[in-house]
Amino acid sequence: MTAAVERPAPRRGAVGTPRTTVSLQESYERCRELNRAYGTTYYWAAQVLPKVKRHHVHALYGFCRYADDIVDDLGPVPTDVRAKALADFGDRFFEDLEVGDSTDPVLKAVIHTVRAFDLDASFFRRFLTSMTMDLTIDHYDTWDDLRVYMDGSAAVIGEMMLPILEPEDLAATRPHAMDLGDAFQLTNFIRDAGEDLERGRVYLPMDDLRAFGADPWEQRVTPEWIRAVDFQIERCNELYRSADLGIAMLPPESAVAIRTARILYSGILDEVVANGYDVFTKRARVSLRRKLTVAATNYGGGALRHIRDRRSRGAARS
C-alpha cells in the first residue's frame, strides 16, 4: 500500500495523461474529482475547511494519487517500465515547478499550490523516493526500517499540509503532523494487509510478526494474528494521541477538518476489530453516512466548541 492515500478497488488509466491545454480551475476540479472518487475520508474532512483552502488539499491528494497509481495500477507492466514512468513523472513535476506552471491536467493545480504556500521541493523528493522503494522492496524487517519508508510515504504529507493549515507555531506542530501521517499510513497497513499480500508485499514489521508467531501469508485469523494486529493498533493509537496534541495547536477552522479526518480514519481500526481481525476476506470501512455525520458534527457544534475553548483560554491568559 503506497502512500498515505486511501486505496479503493484498483482502477486503470489514471496515469500517463497526455499534456494538453487545461485551465487552472479545470486542473483543480480534476484533483477534486480524484479526491472525491478515491479518497472519500480525506475528501469529506476537507469539506470542513474554508473553501479557499479545500482545493489545495485536493491538489496534494491528486499528486500523491498520480504517483501511487504508477506504482500499483498500471496493470501487468514490468518493474523497469514502472520505474521509468515514475522517474518521468518526477522529472516532469520538477521541471514544471521550476517554470512555475504545467500543462498536465493534475500537475497544473499542484504547481500552483506548491508556489502559493512556498512548499519545500524536498517534500516531494522524499515522497517520490518512497514510491520508488515500493518497486523493489516487498517487506520491512523492523519498525525503524518501516519508518524510513513512511517518512516519504506518510509523514512528509503531514509536513506538506501544515502551511495550508497555518498553525501559529509551525515548528512545534510539525512532529505531531508527521505522526498523524504515520498513523494514517499504519491504519492502511493494518486494514489492507490482505490486499498488500496479493501484490506480494507485507508492510507490518516482520520482527513484530515473528515475535507473536503470526504468519500473514497463511491469510487466516489465528490467536497469533490477533495479538500481532492488536500490537500494531496500540502503536497506531500512540501516534494518534501525539497527533491530537498537534491538532490542538491549529487554528479552529483547520483543527475541525483534521480532527474529522482523525476520527474517521481511526474508526477504521474499530471496524477491523469488529470484523474479527479478518483483513483477508473483509475490508474495514467507515460508512459514507458516518463520514457525513462526523463532518457535519465537526463543522457545526464541534467547530463552535473549539472556537469558544480557544477564546476562553485566551481570555484566561489576558
Backbone bond lengths (Angstrom), bond angles and torsions (degrees), N, CA, C in turn:
res aa  C-N    CA-C-N  psi(-1)  N-CA   C-N-CA  omega(-1)  CA-C   N-CA-C  phi
1 M - - - 1.464 - - 1.512 108.31 -
2 T 1.286 117.67 102.90 1.447 121.45 -177.52 1.513 111.16 -86.88
3 A 1.303 114.58 142.06 1.461 122.82 174.33 1.509 112.92 66.38
4 A 1.308 114.62 153.59 1.465 119.74 178.61 1.509 109.70 -83.93
5 V 1.308 115.75 56.32 1.460 121.51 174.61 1.510 107.71 -123.24
6 E 1.310 115.77 148.35 1.453 119.64 -178.26 1.525 110.32 -67.59
7 R 1.352 115.01 143.06 1.460 118.63 178.45 1.511 110.48 -112.64
8 P 1.329 116.68 111.99 1.459 120.41 171.95 1.522 109.01 -86.46
9 A 1.322 116.54 -164.46 1.455 119.25 173.01 1.528 108.82 -60.21
10 P 1.344 118.64 141.53 1.461 120.74 -177.88 1.519 112.40 -55.68
11 R 1.316 115.03 145.39 1.458 120.23 177.73 1.514 108.54 -127.56
12 R 1.288 117.03 168.15 1.461 121.35 -177.06 1.526 109.97 -126.17
13 G 1.327 113.87 156.79 1.456 119.00 173.81 1.507 115.29 80.07
14 A 1.334 118.12 15.77 1.452 120.21 -177.82 1.518 112.12 -83.42
15 V 1.338 116.89 -20.21 1.449 120.21 -175.64 1.516 109.75 -117.00
16 G 1.322 113.74 170.97 1.446 118.80 179.17 1.521 112.72 74.18
17 T 1.337 117.05 22.38 1.449 120.62 179.62 1.529 109.89 -66.54
18 P 1.319 119.25 127.66 1.461 119.90 -177.61 1.522 111.98 -68.08
19 R 1.314 115.57 153.60 1.450 120.68 176.18 1.533 109.20 -67.83
20 T 1.293 114.46 141.93 1.452 120.02 179.26 1.514 107.75 -158.67
21 T 1.317 116.51 172.26 1.452 119.51 177.18 1.522 108.95 -75.45
22 V 1.313 116.92 124.26 1.453 122.06 -179.48 1.518 108.42 -142.43
23 S 1.307 116.80 139.02 1.457 120.40 177.82 1.522 109.49 -82.12
24 L 1.332 116.13 161.15 1.455 120.13 178.60 1.523 110.21 -61.92
25 Q 1.303 116.82 -41.06 1.462 120.14 179.12 1.526 111.12 -62.03
26 E 1.332 116.47 -41.37 1.470 120.27 178.87 1.523 111.16 -65.35
27 S 1.322 116.73 -37.14 1.456 120.41 179.78 1.527 110.85 -66.48
28 Y 1.322 116.40 -45.75 1.466 119.12 177.19 1.527 110.83 -62.25
29 E 1.311 116.70 -36.89 1.456 119.88 178.83 1.530 110.16 -65.65
30 R 1.322 116.73 -38.18 1.469 120.18 177.59 1.533 110.18 -61.89
31 C 1.335 116.73 -43.22 1.456 120.65 178.45 1.527 110.65 -64.85
32 R 1.330 116.54 -38.95 1.467 120.21 178.30 1.523 110.34 -62.82
33 E 1.325 116.32 -41.62 1.469 120.11 179.44 1.527 111.14 -63.10
34 L 1.332 116.59 -41.41 1.459 119.85 177.37 1.521 110.65 -61.96
35 N 1.330 116.39 -44.67 1.458 120.82 -179.14 1.526 111.05 -63.42
36 R 1.334 117.24 -43.83 1.454 119.90 -178.19 1.534 111.42 -68.52
37 A 1.310 117.00 -37.71 1.469 120.43 -176.05 1.521 112.62 -77.28
38 Y 1.341 117.67 -35.76 1.459 119.62 -168.44 1.521 114.52 -123.99
39 G 1.320 118.07 -0.47 1.459 120.83 178.07 1.505 110.50 -142.25
40 T 1.328 116.61 61.95 1.467 119.85 -168.15 1.522 112.93 -65.40
41 T 1.334 118.31 -33.91 1.462 119.15 178.70 1.520 110.44 -61.07
42 Y 1.331 116.07 -49.74 1.456 119.82 179.30 1.524 111.02 -65.94
43 Y 1.314 115.83 -36.34 1.463 119.48 -177.47 1.521 110.74 -61.88
44 W 1.335 116.49 -50.13 1.464 118.40 -176.82 1.513 111.88 -70.65
45 A 1.314 118.05 -30.18 1.463 120.05 173.57 1.522 110.61 -65.12
46 A 1.330 116.10 -39.94 1.464 120.09 -179.79 1.523 112.44 -64.48
47 Q 1.334 116.69 -26.03 1.463 119.32 -179.48 1.520 112.23 -66.35
48 V 1.330 116.93 -16.84 1.457 120.97 178.18 1.523 110.85 -80.45
49 L 1.336 117.09 -18.34 1.469 120.77 177.50 1.522 110.79 -70.34
50 P 1.337 117.64 156.45 1.465 119.54 170.68 1.519 110.06 -56.49
51 K 1.299 117.11 144.30 1.465 122.36 -175.52 1.522 111.88 -54.30
52 V 1.337 116.74 -34.86 1.457 120.12 -176.92 1.532 112.06 -65.21
53 K 1.344 118.24 -18.27 1.459 121.24 -178.47 1.523 113.24 -102.53
54 R 1.321 117.56 -23.20 1.466 120.62 -171.07 1.524 112.61 -56.91
55 H 1.330 116.43 -45.22 1.461 118.67 -173.26 1.530 111.90 -65.38
56 H 1.336 116.53 -26.16 1.465 118.97 177.52 1.530 110.90 -70.47
57 V 1.329 116.77 -36.70 1.457 120.46 175.81 1.526 109.71 -64.85
58 H 1.328 116.67 -42.47 1.459 120.47 177.67 1.533 110.57 -59.81
59 A 1.312 117.69 -38.65 1.464 121.29 -178.98 1.528 110.96 -64.08
60 L 1.331 117.40 -44.52 1.460 119.89 178.96 1.521 110.93 -64.55
61 Y 1.333 116.63 -38.50 1.464 119.66 175.91 1.527 109.62 -61.73
62 G 1.333 116.75 -43.44 1.464 120.77 -179.66 1.514 112.12 -58.80
63 F 1.335 117.08 -41.49 1.468 120.81 178.48 1.525 110.53 -61.52
64 C 1.341 115.75 -49.11 1.464 119.79 -177.51 1.522 111.20 -63.84
65 R 1.314 116.31 -40.61 1.460 120.46 -178.52 1.528 110.77 -65.92
66 Y 1.322 116.17 -40.21 1.461 122.74 179.74 1.531 109.78 -56.25
67 A 1.356 115.87 -52.40 1.458 120.35 -178.20 1.528 111.10 -67.09
68 D 1.314 116.72 -40.16 1.460 121.33 -179.48 1.520 111.56 -60.33
69 D 1.314 116.74 -39.22 1.462 120.59 -179.87 1.525 112.19 -67.47
70 I 1.326 116.67 -32.97 1.464 119.34 177.51 1.526 109.76 -62.26
71 V 1.322 116.22 -40.61 1.459 121.05 -177.90 1.522 111.68 -71.71
72 D 1.342 117.58 -41.51 1.461 119.87 -167.75 1.517 116.30 -114.75
73 D 1.313 118.98 -21.64 1.465 119.16 -168.50 1.523 114.32 -123.85
74 L 1.333 116.97 34.56 1.461 120.09 175.66 1.527 112.21 -94.54
75 G 1.325 116.13 5.39 1.458 118.60 -177.74 1.524 111.03 80.05
76 P 1.342 118.17 -158.20 1.471 122.19 -175.99 1.527 111.74 -76.74
77 V 1.323 116.08 68.28 1.462 121.65 -177.63 1.528 108.77 -109.71
78 P 1.346 118.99 132.45 1.464 121.15 -179.86 1.521 112.53 -58.28
79 T 1.333 115.20 154.58 1.461 121.31 -176.74 1.520 112.10 -58.87
80 D 1.339 117.17 -39.48 1.462 118.52 -177.80 1.529 111.51 -66.34
81 V 1.327 116.80 -30.63 1.462 120.06 177.54 1.524 109.97 -71.60
82 R 1.336 116.41 -40.87 1.459 120.33 176.09 1.527 110.53 -61.67
83 A 1.329 115.32 -43.79 1.463 119.94 -179.05 1.518 110.67 -60.26
84 K 1.333 116.65 -42.53 1.467 119.53 179.01 1.529 110.61 -66.90
85 A 1.331 116.99 -40.66 1.464 119.80 179.62 1.518 110.57 -63.26
86 L 1.341 117.49 -39.94 1.463 120.66 179.28 1.522 110.37 -68.85
87 A 1.337 116.95 -40.75 1.461 120.11 177.91 1.523 110.97 -64.49
88 D 1.329 116.34 -40.81 1.472 120.09 178.17 1.528 110.81 -63.50
89 F 1.335 116.05 -39.80 1.456 120.21 178.05 1.524 110.61 -62.14
90 G 1.346 116.50 -45.08 1.459 120.08 177.91 1.517 112.11 -62.74
91 D 1.326 116.38 -44.34 1.470 120.05 178.99 1.525 110.67 -60.13
92 R 1.333 115.97 -43.92 1.457 120.13 -179.64 1.521 110.61 -62.12
93 F 1.337 116.05 -43.61 1.462 120.11 -179.71 1.522 111.31 -61.13
94 F 1.335 117.57 -49.39 1.455 119.92 -176.33 1.529 111.88 -70.14
95 E 1.317 117.48 -33.43 1.466 120.03 174.35 1.529 110.37 -63.74
96 D 1.327 116.28 -45.66 1.463 120.14 179.55 1.526 111.15 -66.90
97 L 1.320 116.57 -35.21 1.459 120.24 178.00 1.521 110.35 -63.47
98 E 1.322 116.39 -39.27 1.465 120.56 178.43 1.522 110.67 -64.00
99 V 1.324 116.17 -40.46 1.467 121.41 179.17 1.526 110.98 -72.38
100 G 1.340 115.95 -34.81 1.457 120.58 -179.18 1.515 114.23 97.01
101 D 1.327 116.73 10.82 1.466 119.95 179.65 1.523 107.97 -161.71
102 S 1.321 115.90 165.43 1.462 121.16 179.95 1.515 109.52 -148.14
103 T 1.326 115.42 152.37 1.464 120.58 173.39 1.524 111.07 -99.69
104 D 1.341 116.52 -1.76 1.456 120.30 178.54 1.530 109.50 -72.02
105 P 1.348 117.78 136.18 1.468 120.40 -176.25 1.524 114.53 -59.94
106 V 1.325 118.96 -26.08 1.462 122.01 177.17 1.522 111.13 -98.17
107 L 1.322 117.18 -46.26 1.460 121.04 -172.76 1.526 113.50 -67.10
108 K 1.283 118.32 -24.65 1.473 119.21 179.40 1.529 109.91 -57.90
109 A 1.330 117.37 -46.32 1.461 120.98 178.84 1.522 110.87 -68.66
110 V 1.323 116.85 -38.27 1.464 120.46 -179.47 1.526 110.16 -61.94
111 I 1.322 116.87 -47.14 1.465 121.28 179.38 1.524 110.30 -59.03
112 H 1.315 116.97 -42.84 1.464 121.15 179.82 1.527 110.79 -61.67
113 T 1.338 117.23 -42.70 1.462 121.25 179.09 1.525 111.40 -65.80
114 V 1.332 116.61 -43.66 1.467 120.58 -179.87 1.520 110.36 -59.18
115 R 1.318 116.75 -44.31 1.458 120.18 -177.57 1.527 111.60 -75.03
116 A 1.326 117.05 -33.01 1.466 120.12 -179.62 1.523 111.23 -63.93
117 F 1.336 117.03 -33.71 1.462 120.48 -177.28 1.524 112.87 -112.79
118 D 1.324 116.28 9.21 1.454 122.42 178.52 1.533 110.94 51.50
119 L 1.327 115.35 47.01 1.458 119.96 179.80 1.519 110.17 -69.72
120 D 1.311 116.05 138.78 1.458 122.08 -177.22 1.526 109.75 -68.37
121 A 1.326 116.68 128.72 1.464 121.05 179.96 1.524 111.52 -61.32
122 S 1.345 116.87 -24.59 1.470 119.09 -179.66 1.525 111.57 -64.83
123 F 1.340 118.23 -25.17 1.463 120.35 175.96 1.529 110.06 -56.99
124 F 1.309 114.89 -44.31 1.462 120.41 -174.66 1.521 110.94 -76.28
125 R 1.332 117.02 -30.39 1.466 119.50 174.99 1.530 109.94 -66.77
126 R 1.315 117.24 -41.59 1.469 120.48 177.80 1.528 110.81 -62.73
127 F 1.319 116.03 -41.63 1.465 119.73 178.89 1.523 110.53 -61.23
128 L 1.312 116.80 -48.42 1.462 120.59 -177.18 1.533 111.48 -67.14
129 T 1.331 117.25 -30.82 1.460 120.54 175.68 1.521 110.71 -61.18
130 S 1.333 116.48 -44.02 1.462 119.27 178.86 1.519 111.51 -67.75
131 M 1.330 116.95 -36.71 1.464 118.68 176.46 1.529 110.85 -62.35
132 T 1.326 116.52 -36.70 1.460 120.66 178.06 1.525 110.84 -66.27
133 M 1.324 117.07 -36.70 1.467 120.94 178.29 1.524 110.75 -58.02
134 D 1.331 116.82 -34.60 1.462 119.89 -178.22 1.518 113.03 -65.89
135 L 1.305 117.29 -16.57 1.461 120.02 -179.20 1.525 112.47 -75.65
136 T 1.340 116.75 -23.00 1.472 119.09 -174.02 1.529 113.96 -130.73
137 I 1.314 118.32 -14.92 1.470 120.97 -177.14 1.524 108.93 -107.49
138 D 1.324 116.76 126.43 1.465 119.81 -176.09 1.526 113.74 -113.41
139 H 1.352 117.62 -0.28 1.458 119.84 175.60 1.529 109.02 -162.73
140 Y 1.326 115.38 166.44 1.461 121.78 178.51 1.520 107.97 -132.11
141 D 1.321 116.43 130.04 1.461 120.49 -173.49 1.525 112.35 -71.60
142 T 1.342 117.69 -39.87 1.460 120.94 -173.84 1.522 110.85 -129.06
143 W 1.315 115.24 164.45 1.464 121.27 175.19 1.522 110.67 -60.42
144 D 1.328 117.16 -40.47 1.471 120.07 178.18 1.524 110.92 -61.85
145 D 1.336 116.79 -40.42 1.470 119.87 177.26 1.523 110.26 -62.25
146 L 1.319 116.42 -43.29 1.458 120.45 -179.40 1.518 111.22 -65.12
147 R 1.329 117.40 -36.10 1.466 120.19 -179.47 1.532 111.13 -64.41
148 V 1.326 117.55 -29.13 1.472 119.69 175.63 1.523 109.59 -62.03
149 Y 1.326 116.08 -46.16 1.467 120.23 176.41 1.524 111.14 -63.51
150 M 1.323 117.26 -44.48 1.453 121.85 -176.42 1.529 112.74 -67.82
151 D 1.324 117.46 -22.33 1.459 119.29 176.37 1.519 110.53 -55.23
152 G 1.337 116.55 -42.93 1.455 119.97 -178.63 1.509 114.22 -90.82
153 S 1.337 117.22 -26.48 1.459 119.35 -176.38 1.517 112.77 -90.17
154 A 1.338 117.74 -16.17 1.464 119.68 -172.67 1.523 113.25 -141.79
155 A 1.328 117.32 -59.24 1.464 120.08 -175.62 1.523 111.79 -57.69
156 V 1.325 116.43 -40.34 1.458 119.48 -176.94 1.529 111.75 -66.04
157 I 1.328 117.36 -25.27 1.460 119.34 178.17 1.526 110.05 -68.06
158 G 1.339 116.34 -35.86 1.456 118.78 172.53 1.513 111.69 -60.81
159 E 1.328 116.96 -38.79 1.464 120.68 177.53 1.526 111.54 -66.95
160 M 1.335 117.01 -39.37 1.466 120.63 177.52 1.531 111.15 -59.57
161 M 1.335 114.90 -39.25 1.454 119.89 -173.97 1.528 113.20 -73.17
162 L 1.322 117.24 -30.06 1.461 120.08 -169.95 1.531 114.77 -55.43
163 P 1.345 119.90 -47.03 1.461 118.18 179.53 1.528 112.94 -59.21
164 I 1.327 117.20 -31.56 1.460 120.94 178.09 1.525 110.18 -70.61
165 L 1.327 116.70 -34.83 1.466 121.89 -178.42 1.516 112.53 -80.21
166 E 1.331 117.29 -20.90 1.471 124.04 172.46 1.527 114.72 58.48
167 P 1.345 117.77 59.19 1.473 118.92 173.22 1.527 110.05 -69.98
168 E 1.328 116.40 155.90 1.453 120.13 178.64 1.524 111.04 -65.54
169 D 1.320 116.93 -39.94 1.456 122.09 -179.21 1.522 108.02 -121.06
170 L 1.324 115.87 92.30 1.461 120.46 -174.68 1.521 111.51 -62.82
171 A 1.343 117.16 -41.11 1.469 120.36 -177.23 1.522 111.36 -64.38
172 A 1.329 117.73 -39.55 1.461 120.91 -179.24 1.522 111.60 -71.15
173 T 1.323 116.60 -30.90 1.455 121.11 -177.31 1.521 111.92 -81.38
174 R 1.335 117.34 -26.09 1.462 121.50 -171.53 1.528 114.00 -54.06
175 P 1.348 120.81 -50.60 1.473 117.92 -176.65 1.523 113.16 -61.73
176 H 1.328 117.74 -31.08 1.461 120.86 178.75 1.530 111.14 -74.06
177 A 1.343 115.76 -34.57 1.461 119.78 175.52 1.525 110.37 -66.07
178 M 1.324 116.16 -38.46 1.465 120.16 177.50 1.528 110.57 -65.98
179 D 1.328 116.41 -38.64 1.469 119.67 177.50 1.526 111.15 -65.36
180 L 1.329 117.21 -35.24 1.466 118.77 177.39 1.519 110.57 -65.88
181 G 1.336 116.72 -41.25 1.455 119.31 175.62 1.524 111.64 -59.16
182 D 1.326 116.34 -42.72 1.461 120.07 178.77 1.527 111.30 -67.10
183 A 1.340 116.78 -36.88 1.471 119.95 178.54 1.525 110.51 -63.13
184 F 1.334 116.66 -44.24 1.466 119.88 176.71 1.524 110.61 -60.03
185 Q 1.337 115.88 -43.51 1.462 119.65 -177.60 1.526 111.80 -66.23
186 L 1.340 116.72 -44.03 1.459 119.46 179.65 1.530 110.58 -65.75
187 T 1.325 117.05 -34.30 1.465 120.07 173.50 1.524 110.07 -59.34
188 N 1.330 116.62 -43.77 1.461 120.73 175.81 1.524 111.57 -59.04
189 F 1.328 116.17 -45.38 1.462 120.19 -177.33 1.528 111.13 -60.13
190 I 1.326 116.27 -39.52 1.464 120.50 179.42 1.526 109.95 -68.98
191 R 1.327 116.18 -51.45 1.467 120.38 -177.00 1.523 112.09 -63.02
192 D 1.329 117.61 -38.44 1.462 121.99 -169.97 1.518 113.62 -101.21
193 A 1.338 117.07 18.54 1.470 119.28 -177.53 1.520 111.56 -55.89
194 G 1.326 117.06 -39.87 1.461 119.98 179.37 1.511 112.67 -66.42
195 E 1.333 117.22 -45.48 1.466 120.85 179.24 1.520 111.19 -63.83
196 D 1.335 116.33 -38.47 1.460 119.26 -179.73 1.528 111.25 -66.55
197 L 1.333 116.73 -34.85 1.458 119.95 176.42 1.521 110.99 -61.30
198 E 1.325 117.05 -36.03 1.459 120.54 178.08 1.524 111.22 -63.38
199 R 1.331 116.82 -25.44 1.467 121.65 176.02 1.527 111.54 -92.56
200 G 1.335 116.07 4.85 1.451 120.39 178.69 1.509 113.82 78.71
201 R 1.336 117.47 24.02 1.460 121.02 -176.17 1.516 111.38 -123.52
202 V 1.329 114.70 148.67 1.460 122.44 171.33 1.523 106.98 -129.17
203 Y 1.319 116.41 120.35 1.466 120.07 -178.08 1.521 113.44 -102.91
204 L 1.320 118.87 -9.39 1.458 119.65 173.22 1.529 107.62 -79.81
205 P 1.337 118.10 136.38 1.471 120.09 -174.54 1.524 112.12 -55.38
206 M 1.317 115.65 131.50 1.453 120.91 -174.76 1.530 111.88 -64.80
207 D 1.337 117.89 -36.34 1.463 117.89 -178.77 1.522 111.62 -67.91
208 D 1.335 117.35 -31.45 1.463 119.88 175.25 1.524 110.63 -66.60
209 L 1.325 115.75 -44.26 1.463 119.52 179.47 1.521 111.12 -61.68
210 R 1.326 116.08 -42.98 1.468 119.52 179.29 1.531 111.00 -64.69
211 A 1.340 116.25 -37.59 1.467 119.94 -178.59 1.520 111.67 -60.76
212 F 1.335 116.68 -32.79 1.460 120.86 -179.62 1.532 112.19 -96.90
213 G 1.314 116.43 -0.60 1.462 120.18 -179.80 1.512 113.01 70.98
214 A 1.343 117.02 27.18 1.466 121.71 -177.39 1.524 110.14 -97.74
215 D 1.320 115.86 134.85 1.462 121.93 178.02 1.524 108.91 -120.47
216 P 1.337 118.04 101.09 1.468 119.30 -177.51 1.511 113.35 -62.23
217 W 1.352 117.45 -25.64 1.459 119.69 -177.97 1.528 112.03 -67.88
218 E 1.330 117.35 -18.18 1.461 119.89 173.96 1.527 111.16 -69.22
219 Q 1.337 115.64 -25.91 1.470 122.52 -179.23 1.536 110.88 52.40
220 R 1.331 113.74 45.83 1.463 120.00 176.71 1.523 108.81 -131.03
221 V 1.320 115.81 145.28 1.460 120.99 176.40 1.522 107.86 -85.51
222 T 1.315 115.82 103.93 1.451 122.66 179.75 1.536 108.51 -114.79
223 P 1.318 117.97 165.54 1.480 119.09 175.08 1.525 111.83 -56.07
224 E 1.329 116.79 -35.80 1.465 120.50 178.79 1.523 110.75 -65.81
225 W 1.325 116.42 -41.78 1.468 120.62 178.63 1.528 110.65 -63.99
226 I 1.311 117.40 -42.49 1.469 120.83 -179.95 1.527 110.29 -61.49
227 R 1.316 117.48 -44.68 1.467 119.63 179.56 1.525 111.43 -64.84
228 A 1.332 116.77 -38.12 1.465 119.96 179.01 1.525 111.25 -65.69
229 V 1.327 116.43 -41.85 1.463 120.17 179.41 1.522 110.65 -68.91
230 D 1.331 117.19 -40.37 1.467 120.03 177.19 1.531 111.28 -57.85
231 F 1.335 115.49 -38.75 1.465 120.02 178.52 1.520 110.43 -61.87
232 Q 1.330 117.34 -43.89 1.460 121.27 179.46 1.531 111.28 -69.17
233 I 1.326 117.15 -35.08 1.466 119.92 177.81 1.528 110.25 -63.77
234 E 1.330 117.46 -41.95 1.463 119.45 177.89 1.521 111.00 -65.23
235 R 1.317 116.79 -39.28 1.474 120.04 175.91 1.527 109.86 -60.95
236 C 1.311 115.69 -41.60 1.455 121.25 178.63 1.523 110.82 -63.34
237 N 1.322 116.69 -42.45 1.463 120.11 -179.63 1.526 111.47 -65.47
238 E 1.321 117.75 -32.02 1.459 120.45 174.70 1.530 110.36 -62.27
239 L 1.312 116.06 -41.98 1.462 120.13 177.85 1.526 110.91 -65.13
240 Y 1.336 117.12 -40.21 1.459 119.98 177.68 1.529 110.85 -63.70
241 R 1.332 117.82 -37.59 1.461 120.23 178.86 1.529 111.07 -64.71
242 S 1.316 116.10 -38.82 1.468 119.08 174.33 1.522 110.55 -64.07
243 A 1.329 116.18 -42.42 1.466 120.62 179.42 1.519 111.42 -59.42
244 D 1.331 117.10 -36.37 1.456 120.63 -179.88 1.526 111.41 -59.91
245 L 1.319 116.96 -34.68 1.467 120.53 177.61 1.528 109.89 -64.14
246 G 1.322 116.45 -38.81 1.455 120.20 178.69 1.516 112.42 -71.02
247 I 1.323 117.29 -37.89 1.462 120.63 178.88 1.522 110.35 -59.95
248 A 1.336 116.51 -37.46 1.467 120.88 179.39 1.523 112.31 -65.88
249 M 1.341 117.42 -16.88 1.463 121.42 179.85 1.526 112.75 -89.69
250 L 1.318 116.98 -7.16 1.460 120.46 -176.22 1.523 111.09 -85.23
251 P 1.323 117.44 154.70 1.467 119.17 172.30 1.518 109.92 -63.96
252 P 1.328 118.10 153.37 1.466 121.25 -172.11 1.521 114.12 -52.34
253 E 1.332 117.44 -43.91 1.465 119.54 -175.71 1.520 112.08 -67.25
254 S 1.333 117.69 -24.05 1.466 120.77 175.40 1.522 111.17 -88.58
255 A 1.331 116.40 -38.60 1.460 120.50 -175.88 1.521 111.98 -60.88
256 V 1.328 117.25 -40.06 1.464 118.81 -176.84 1.530 111.10 -65.92
257 A 1.315 117.04 -33.92 1.462 120.29 179.45 1.519 111.10 -70.43
258 I 1.325 116.55 -46.17 1.459 119.71 -178.72 1.519 110.32 -69.40
259 R 1.331 117.07 -35.48 1.460 119.30 175.69 1.535 110.45 -62.97
260 T 1.315 116.62 -38.62 1.465 120.35 177.22 1.520 110.51 -59.46
261 A 1.335 117.12 -47.97 1.469 120.92 179.08 1.520 110.78 -62.21
262 R 1.308 116.79 -40.41 1.471 121.31 -178.69 1.537 110.40 -64.78
263 I 1.326 117.39 -45.10 1.469 120.85 179.96 1.524 110.60 -63.17
264 L 1.324 116.01 -46.02 1.458 120.04 -177.18 1.525 111.38 -67.05
265 Y 1.330 116.58 -43.55 1.455 118.36 -175.37 1.517 111.92 -71.84
266 S 1.322 116.94 -39.95 1.459 118.42 177.23 1.522 110.97 -66.00
267 G 1.340 116.45 -23.98 1.460 120.50 175.91 1.512 112.98 -63.60
268 I 1.336 117.35 -22.15 1.468 120.49 176.36 1.523 110.12 -61.62
269 L 1.332 116.76 -36.62 1.462 120.06 179.23 1.523 110.90 -64.76
270 D 1.332 116.32 -38.23 1.468 119.58 176.12 1.529 110.64 -61.35
271 E 1.327 115.80 -38.13 1.467 119.80 179.67 1.527 111.55 -69.54
272 V 1.333 116.59 -34.94 1.464 119.78 175.67 1.526 109.71 -58.96
273 V 1.326 115.97 -47.06 1.466 120.44 179.00 1.525 110.40 -64.01
274 A 1.336 116.65 -43.72 1.467 120.86 179.78 1.523 111.50 -61.20
275 N 1.329 116.59 -29.57 1.474 121.05 178.03 1.521 112.46 -83.43
276 G 1.332 116.30 10.51 1.459 119.15 179.10 1.513 113.45 71.81
277 Y 1.342 117.66 25.86 1.464 124.38 179.34 1.530 112.22 67.75
278 D 1.320 116.23 14.60 1.463 120.40 179.58 1.527 109.29 -85.83
279 V 1.325 115.39 96.54 1.464 121.17 176.54 1.522 110.83 -102.52
280 F 1.329 115.45 9.17 1.453 120.94 -177.34 1.526 112.27 -96.66
281 T 1.320 116.46 -36.06 1.468 120.16 -179.59 1.526 112.13 -117.93
282 K 1.340 117.78 -6.20 1.457 121.75 179.74 1.514 109.11 -128.90
283 R 1.328 115.99 149.32 1.464 120.99 176.28 1.520 108.83 -112.63
284 A 1.322 116.53 121.54 1.460 121.03 179.33 1.521 109.34 -70.73
285 R 1.320 115.76 123.52 1.460 120.67 -176.80 1.523 109.98 -131.73
286 V 1.326 114.45 141.80 1.461 120.72 167.50 1.518 105.92 -96.48
287 S 1.312 117.13 124.18 1.466 120.69 -173.06 1.517 111.92 -63.80
288 L 1.322 115.30 154.38 1.461 120.24 177.47 1.527 110.19 -60.20
289 R 1.328 116.57 -37.78 1.464 118.85 178.39 1.525 110.41 -59.89
290 R 1.336 116.30 -43.09 1.456 120.31 178.19 1.525 110.67 -62.83
291 K 1.311 117.36 -42.33 1.467 120.91 179.23 1.525 110.79 -60.60
292 L 1.321 116.13 -45.64 1.461 120.14 -179.72 1.526 111.07 -65.67
293 T 1.334 116.32 -39.36 1.464 119.70 -178.95 1.525 111.20 -65.37
294 V 1.333 116.24 -45.90 1.468 119.97 179.83 1.523 110.72 -64.04
295 A 1.340 116.42 -43.45 1.463 119.65 179.04 1.521 110.80 -61.08
296 A 1.334 116.62 -44.57 1.463 120.34 -179.17 1.524 111.18 -65.53
297 T 1.342 116.76 -40.89 1.464 120.66 -179.67 1.516 110.97 -63.70
298 N 1.335 116.33 -44.39 1.459 119.63 179.78 1.514 111.82 -68.03
299 Y 1.332 115.98 -37.05 1.462 119.14 -179.98 1.514 111.14 -67.48
300 G 1.334 116.64 -33.30 1.456 120.32 -177.25 1.505 111.69 -92.94
301 G 1.325 115.95 -99.39 1.450 120.53 -174.13 1.509 113.40 -60.59
302 G 1.344 116.77 -40.49 1.455 118.93 -179.23 1.508 112.35 -62.15
303 A 1.315 117.37 -41.73 1.464 120.70 179.42 1.517 110.58 -64.88
304 L 1.318 116.19 -43.68 1.459 119.48 -178.74 1.526 111.20 -64.42
305 R 1.340 116.80 -41.34 1.460 119.51 178.96 1.518 110.87 -63.32
306 H 1.345 115.35 -40.70 1.465 118.90 -179.57 1.524 110.81 -63.52
307 I 1.320 116.75 -42.11 1.467 120.51 179.63 1.520 110.10 -64.38
308 R 1.361 116.82 -43.84 1.464 119.73 179.65 1.526 110.94 -62.45
309 D 1.367 116.25 -40.16 1.461 119.48 179.78 1.516 111.05 -63.13
310 R 1.325 115.64 -42.74 1.468 119.57 -179.74 1.524 110.48 -63.17
311 R 1.333 116.29 -43.00 1.456 120.42 -179.60 1.529 110.61 -65.12
312 S 1.347 117.16 -39.59 1.452 120.96 179.46 1.516 111.39 -63.41
313 R 1.345 115.94 -43.08 1.461 119.28 178.16 1.519 111.08 -63.12
314 G 1.353 115.19 -38.91 1.460 118.82 178.64 1.510 111.84 -65.09
315 A 1.334 116.78 -41.12 1.460 120.77 179.81 1.518 110.58 -65.33
316 A 1.343 116.35 -37.83 1.462 120.21 -179.35 1.524 111.32 -65.42
317 R 1.339 115.87 -33.59 1.476 119.43 -179.05 1.515 111.81 -78.13
318 S 1.356 117.32 -22.97 1.475 120.09 -174.41 1.516 111.51 -82.85
